[in-house]
Amino acid sequence: MNIEELLKDKTIKSKEKTEILAEWLLNKETSINELLSFASKAKETDKATCIEAIEHVTKLKPEIANERLLDFITSALTEKTPRIKWESARIIGNIAHMFPDKLDTPIKNLIDNTDHSGTVVRWSSAYALGEILKLKTNHNSRLKDIVMEIVNKEEKNSIKKIYSDAIKKI
């Protein structure tokens, strides 16, 4: 079975498809580049499933990431579909430490998503921005002030806490 056949199979639930794709990546039955090639042409729901599988894998093995993934996910942060935005943000949080000198555009796109109406999109953006802050890079001088502004306007305490925890660690 290939990626397209898996995602078209109506007998397999969405969550299970994500788990299978993640397992394929972990077991090297498919490559990150192959999954990105498929996702770049896929409809939104299939693209989101692919990105979610990548998120699961980068949580366990961030070293699977390459610059192509970073570029793809950075661009995906600007898409309309909330699930694509939040899974992409979580990937950035998982892999930011691997690309400390290539975070300008991801940071910009994450900051844009901090105004999103969806709580999960804002939470995921907070997670990623928090992980970037913890890296203590030259981004921090500018990012810390921006994060403080975000905290002041954010309504959800759970999201504020993510930022506060990250700031305490810098």
MIFI-725123 format. One record per residue (C-alpha): x, y, z; residue number from 1; residue in one letter. Coordinates in Angstrom, 3 decimals. Layout:
N
x=X&y=Y&z=Z&num=NUM&residu=A
...
***
This chain:
170
x=0.000&y=0.000&z=0.000&num=1&residu=M
x=1.293&y=3.491&z=-0.791&num=2&residu=N
x=0.456&y=6.888&z=0.730&num=3&residu=I
x=-2.321&y=7.671&z=-1.721&num=4&residu=E
x=-3.965&y=4.250&z=-1.297&num=5&residu=E
x=-3.783&y=4.555&z=2.481&num=6&residu=L
x=-5.405&y=7.977&z=2.547&num=7&residu=L
x=-8.159&y=6.922&z=0.109&num=8&residu=K
x=-9.031&y=3.812&z=2.114&num=9&residu=D
x=-12.425&y=4.499&z=3.722&num=10&residu=K
x=-12.131&y=1.483&z=6.036&num=11&residu=T
x=-9.251&y=3.071&z=7.974&num=12&residu=I
x=-10.067&y=5.864&z=10.409&num=13&residu=K
x=-8.236&y=9.194&z=10.156&num=14&residu=S
x=-6.291&y=8.769&z=13.415&num=15&residu=K
x=-5.143&y=5.331&z=12.319&num=16&residu=E
x=-3.958&y=6.728&z=8.968&num=17&residu=K
x=-1.844&y=9.250&z=10.858&num=18&residu=T
x=-0.363&y=6.476&z=13.009&num=19&residu=E
x=0.413&y=4.313&z=9.974&num=20&residu=I
x=2.140&y=7.192&z=8.163&num=21&residu=L
x=4.170&y=7.982&z=11.286&num=22&residu=A
x=5.157&y=4.331&z=11.597&num=23&residu=E
x=6.217&y=4.277&z=7.922&num=24&residu=W
x=8.445&y=7.304&z=8.539&num=25&residu=L
x=9.948&y=5.841&z=11.691&num=26&residu=L
x=10.577&y=2.469&z=10.011&num=27&residu=N
x=11.914&y=4.165&z=6.863&num=28&residu=K
x=9.214&y=2.548&z=4.751&num=29&residu=E
x=8.691&y=6.031&z=3.316&num=30&residu=T
x=10.897&y=9.092&z=3.433&num=31&residu=S
x=10.131&y=12.565&z=4.696&num=32&residu=I
x=10.732&y=13.876&z=1.160&num=33&residu=N
x=8.287&y=11.370&z=-0.330&num=34&residu=E
x=5.609&y=12.344&z=2.193&num=35&residu=L
x=6.229&y=16.062&z=1.554&num=36&residu=L
x=5.962&y=15.534&z=-2.211&num=37&residu=S
x=2.621&y=13.816&z=-1.728&num=38&residu=F
x=1.356&y=16.390&z=0.779&num=39&residu=A
x=2.261&y=19.321&z=-1.454&num=40&residu=S
x=-0.277&y=18.119&z=-4.042&num=41&residu=K
x=-2.866&y=16.625&z=-1.669&num=42&residu=A
x=-6.265&y=17.969&z=-0.708&num=43&residu=K
x=-6.397&y=19.786&z=2.637&num=44&residu=E
x=-7.548&y=16.864&z=4.783&num=45&residu=T
x=-4.887&y=14.517&z=3.402&num=46&residu=D
x=-2.233&y=17.223&z=3.684&num=47&residu=K
x=-3.203&y=17.748&z=7.328&num=48&residu=A
x=-2.966&y=14.009&z=7.999&num=49&residu=T
x=0.519&y=13.909&z=6.476&num=50&residu=C
x=1.608&y=16.915&z=8.543&num=51&residu=I
x=0.164&y=15.379&z=11.704&num=52&residu=E
x=2.137&y=12.187&z=11.058&num=53&residu=A
x=5.291&y=14.270&z=10.661&num=54&residu=I
x=4.506&y=16.033&z=13.936&num=55&residu=E
x=4.308&y=12.673&z=15.744&num=56&residu=H
x=7.636&y=11.600&z=14.286&num=57&residu=V
x=9.475&y=14.882&z=14.930&num=58&residu=T
x=8.404&y=14.697&z=18.570&num=59&residu=K
x=10.227&y=11.354&z=18.855&num=60&residu=L
x=12.995&y=11.845&z=16.297&num=61&residu=K
x=13.490&y=15.527&z=15.416&num=62&residu=P
x=16.618&y=14.573&z=13.477&num=63&residu=E
x=14.349&y=13.288&z=10.704&num=64&residu=I
x=13.820&y=16.941&z=9.752&num=65&residu=A
x=15.632&y=18.556&z=6.861&num=66&residu=N
x=15.543&y=22.036&z=5.339&num=67&residu=E
x=12.889&y=20.972&z=2.847&num=68&residu=R
x=10.619&y=20.066&z=5.763&num=69&residu=L
x=11.345&y=23.367&z=7.487&num=70&residu=L
x=10.483&y=25.291&z=4.305&num=71&residu=D
x=7.326&y=23.250&z=3.679&num=72&residu=F
x=6.074&y=23.631&z=7.254&num=73&residu=I
x=6.954&y=27.327&z=7.362&num=74&residu=T
x=4.780&y=27.841&z=4.307&num=75&residu=S
x=2.023&y=25.626&z=5.727&num=76&residu=A
x=1.737&y=28.000&z=8.701&num=77&residu=L
x=0.130&y=30.497&z=6.294&num=78&residu=T
x=-2.597&y=28.176&z=5.020&num=79&residu=E
x=-6.254&y=28.678&z=5.909&num=80&residu=K
x=-6.973&y=25.258&z=7.386&num=81&residu=T
x=-6.568&y=25.427&z=11.180&num=82&residu=P
x=-5.408&y=21.822&z=11.516&num=83&residu=R
x=-2.606&y=22.457&z=9.021&num=84&residu=I
x=-1.601&y=25.592&z=10.943&num=85&residu=K
x=-1.535&y=23.945&z=14.361&num=86&residu=W
x=0.246&y=20.745&z=13.321&num=87&residu=E
x=2.824&y=22.827&z=11.417&num=88&residu=S
x=3.422&y=25.025&z=14.456&num=89&residu=A
x=3.985&y=21.966&z=16.627&num=90&residu=R
x=6.544&y=20.659&z=14.120&num=91&residu=I
x=8.390&y=23.980&z=14.261&num=92&residu=I
x=8.451&y=23.627&z=18.047&num=93&residu=G
x=9.830&y=20.109&z=17.712&num=94&residu=N
x=12.603&y=20.960&z=15.233&num=95&residu=I
x=13.521&y=24.621&z=15.876&num=96&residu=A
x=16.660&y=23.605&z=17.766&num=97&residu=H
x=17.991&y=22.027&z=14.580&num=98&residu=M
x=17.691&y=25.247&z=12.558&num=99&residu=F
x=18.469&y=28.151&z=14.929&num=100&residu=P
x=19.756&y=30.347&z=12.081&num=101&residu=D
x=16.751&y=29.731&z=9.823&num=102&residu=K
x=13.879&y=30.802&z=12.067&num=103&residu=L
x=13.114&y=34.339&z=10.833&num=104&residu=D
x=10.219&y=33.362&z=8.546&num=105&residu=T
x=8.823&y=30.659&z=10.857&num=106&residu=P
x=8.801&y=33.203&z=13.704&num=107&residu=I
x=6.988&y=35.752&z=11.539&num=108&residu=K
x=4.366&y=33.195&z=10.483&num=109&residu=N
x=3.919&y=31.947&z=14.048&num=110&residu=L
x=3.432&y=35.486&z=15.322&num=111&residu=I
x=0.791&y=36.024&z=12.618&num=112&residu=D
x=-1.040&y=32.951&z=13.942&num=113&residu=N
x=-1.138&y=34.256&z=17.522&num=114&residu=T
x=-4.162&y=36.354&z=16.469&num=115&residu=D
x=-6.049&y=33.372&z=15.017&num=116&residu=H
x=-9.574&y=32.792&z=16.322&num=117&residu=S
x=-8.820&y=29.109&z=16.955&num=118&residu=G
x=-7.523&y=28.299&z=20.417&num=119&residu=T
x=-5.539&y=25.282&z=19.210&num=120&residu=V
x=-3.788&y=27.368&z=16.537&num=121&residu=V
x=-2.834&y=29.960&z=19.171&num=122&residu=R
x=-1.777&y=27.258&z=21.653&num=123&residu=W
x=0.421&y=25.537&z=19.045&num=124&residu=S
x=1.959&y=28.852&z=18.017&num=125&residu=S
x=2.700&y=29.548&z=21.684&num=126&residu=A
x=4.341&y=26.143&z=22.009&num=127&residu=Y
x=6.586&y=26.795&z=18.993&num=128&residu=A
x=7.468&y=30.350&z=19.999&num=129&residu=L
x=8.192&y=29.128&z=23.522&num=130&residu=G
x=10.543&y=26.459&z=22.220&num=131&residu=E
x=12.299&y=29.069&z=20.085&num=132&residu=I
x=12.685&y=31.357&z=23.105&num=133&residu=L
x=14.227&y=28.515&z=25.109&num=134&residu=K
x=16.969&y=28.214&z=22.470&num=135&residu=L
x=18.363&y=31.552&z=23.686&num=136&residu=K
x=19.303&y=32.708&z=20.174&num=137&residu=T
x=19.697&y=36.255&z=18.921&num=138&residu=N
x=15.950&y=36.163&z=18.138&num=139&residu=H
x=15.182&y=36.512&z=21.855&num=140&residu=N
x=15.831&y=40.224&z=22.211&num=141&residu=S
x=13.045&y=41.024&z=19.741&num=142&residu=R
x=10.884&y=37.974&z=20.411&num=143&residu=L
x=10.640&y=38.420&z=24.178&num=144&residu=K
x=8.998&y=41.863&z=23.765&num=145&residu=D
x=6.588&y=40.540&z=21.145&num=146&residu=I
x=5.660&y=37.592&z=23.361&num=147&residu=V
x=4.963&y=39.932&z=26.277&num=148&residu=M
x=2.537&y=41.886&z=24.033&num=149&residu=E
x=0.862&y=38.621&z=23.005&num=150&residu=I
x=0.502&y=37.563&z=26.654&num=151&residu=V
x=-1.165&y=40.879&z=27.507&num=152&residu=N
x=-3.863&y=40.430&z=24.862&num=153&residu=K
x=-4.293&y=36.621&z=25.101&num=154&residu=E
x=-7.511&y=35.582&z=26.880&num=155&residu=E
x=-6.693&y=31.933&z=27.600&num=156&residu=K
x=-4.648&y=31.278&z=30.704&num=157&residu=N
x=-3.399&y=27.966&z=29.303&num=158&residu=S
x=-1.773&y=29.822&z=26.412&num=159&residu=I
x=-0.396&y=32.567&z=28.658&num=160&residu=K
x=1.193&y=29.861&z=30.826&num=161&residu=K
x=3.117&y=28.422&z=27.848&num=162&residu=I
x=4.662&y=31.817&z=27.183&num=163&residu=Y
x=5.339&y=32.495&z=30.863&num=164&residu=S
x=7.052&y=29.138&z=31.318&num=165&residu=D
x=9.280&y=29.784&z=28.299&num=166&residu=A
x=10.211&y=33.279&z=29.482&num=167&residu=I
x=11.201&y=31.896&z=32.894&num=168&residu=K
x=13.693&y=29.586&z=31.170&num=169&residu=K
x=15.540&y=32.290&z=29.272&num=170&residu=I
***
